[in-house]
């Protein structure tokens, strides 16, 4: 098939579809990054779960 025979609207629709797919992928990757950071923080706290929860006020 010759590229010049493809209607311009079809090319734009494909480009728009690719852009939408790319934006959805980017949003999903950002979401996974945030969730990963929260999981790391949770794992760090689970090592010493009681650390910092009690204060010794005796002098």
BELCORVEN-V379430 format. One record per backbone hydrogen bond with DSSP energy under -1.0 kcal/mol. CO is the residue of the C=O (numbers start at 0). NH is the residue of the N-H. Records with the same first field share a line. If there is no record, write none. Layout:
CO: NH ; NH
This chain:
1: 4
2: 5
6: 10
7: 11
8: 12
9: 13
10: 14
11: 15
12: 16
13: 17
14: 18
15: 19
16: 20
17: 21
18: 22
19: 23
20: 24
21: 25
22: 26
23: 27
24: 28
25: 29
26: 30
27: 31
28: 32
29: 33
30: 34
31: 35
32: 36
33: 37
34: 38
35: 39
36: 40
37: 41
38: 42
39: 43
40: 44
41: 45
47: 50
49: 52
